[in-house]
Amino acid sequence: MHPRIVLASLLLLSTFLAGCNKQAAPVQTKKDSGPLAVRMTDVKVRDITRVVETTGTLFPFEEAVISAEIDGKAEDVRFDLGDIVEKGQVLVRINDEEQRYQVQQSEAQLRQSLERLGLKTENDKVADVRETPDVRRSKADLTEAEQRFKRTRQLVDQNIGAKSELDQASSRFQAAQAAYDATINQTRNLIQEVERFRANLEIQRKKLRDTTVKSPFRAIVKERQVSLGQFVRTNTPLFVLVKIDPIRLRIEIPERMAPWIKINQLADVSLEAFEGRKFVGRIWRISPTVDQSKRTFVAEALIDNKIGELKPGSYAKARLPTSKSERILVIPQRAVYYVLGSNKAFVVKDGVIDSRDVRLGDRIDQDVEILEGLADGDRIAISQLPRLDSGVKVKLAPDAPAKTEVAAKKEGAEQAAQPKPQTGPPAN
């Protein structure tokens, strides 16, 4: 065998033996870090006066669509969007030529009928139908015929007059009686006709007045829907007017809070458009029914709005202090961890975590009301919440040193990223 081959074989053999004699390096085991250090606090009892907090929308106190009540051409349009109009001010004038002619015609018909009744003015009334001219004339004819009949009968009874003359006098007397009765009926019909003419005249005068469209109350023009020269028909919208002083706030309140809401109760109102300002509302209307789908009822508050700065349609928040006093359980809001659709709090008992599902009520400052899941005196964790669960061992964290600016910003970002606890209305 060649010497070089023998030398290479010996080197390989020595390398293999050396590798077999080397012992494997020991595996480093991870040391147990021990209980998790957390900050803790106790569940507390707090006496509060209930405050109803809700949201709503502003509505005008009154809103009216002013429409035309007669056909015609708009000859004068006096206001536009945002203008303030006083009660009784003219908004639109519609051509009134045709209406004036119809009024004159109705007045002439009425005067003609009044003269037949012996009345001087359109407001005069017939006190006794027998005192009207036609009836008095017919009565005179009847009296004359009656007297002639009586004289003729006396003459016949004395055998002086002819029987034929008595028959003629009797016929004339009966005809006069019938004419008198007919005249009374005709006069009564004429009186009814006068009333009809009088009513028709009032209708025509109303139509003439309707050519001038006036504001029914002091308001602001929300919308103008008519143009100068436009031919409008009955019920054509002309203006939309709104009255916004006072302005109405309509809010929805959970049905269980119905006993807490009273007429004349004050409410603190805030709007995003007026940051830092508070407006005062007063409850003036409460719905007698509850919306079955929402389980809420509607209440309305009036807010002074003399300079018109509050606008209908705006979103508003309302806070209504009540006389309802209660003793409740509270914990810091940061002690609640929202995960998988439920709110959890972590009770510390003998150094071990017991995860509890909790039902929340109102938020009060930095605390939150606990309706179910915790008891007075329970000790709970308020830090390291994402790392906690039932069975995790914990210990009380020492007072934390002052955070650096970077660490403080990091912790704030982590807390902001966590899901917020879901609160609900408190139970009775």
Summary of the structure (lengths in Angstrom):
residues: 428
radius of gyration: 49.5
end to end distance: 103.7
largest distance: 203.0
contacts: 1172
relative contact order: 0.18
helix: 33%
strand: 33%
